[in-house]
């Protein structure tokens, strides 16, 4: 003979298990979303730092007309990256902004999300500065 006393609560057990599974999936998806967002922000910081480092090296050479090319990929979590004066700023899609010091002065330039091929040139406009010229992305 089968004991059917617990059969009355099987439906409730199923509901509790489904709610717990939903809660675990919600927490996991929030964690993954935050992880992906953090990785995109790190990529934006790396790309801006790469540009700044190469520009600083060109500026340190002190040769007007000297140039270097660099390919960068600005992720979609960024509104724009601005290079102005002796710093650069990264404005993210959520409105937060980070400002970093650069090792050289820049002629103002703005990068939006996407693939870019840049030519960094040292120019003499009364004082030395680094100019960025966008080229066709290859």
Buried (B, 14 or more C-beta within 10 A) or exposed (E): EEEEEEEEEEEEEEEEEEEEEEEEEEEEEEEEEEEEBEEBBEBBBEBBBEBBBBBBBBBEEEEEEBBBEBEBEBBEBBBEBBBBEEBBBBBBBEEEEBEEEBEBBBBEBEBEBEEBBBEBBBBEEEEBBBBBEEEEEE
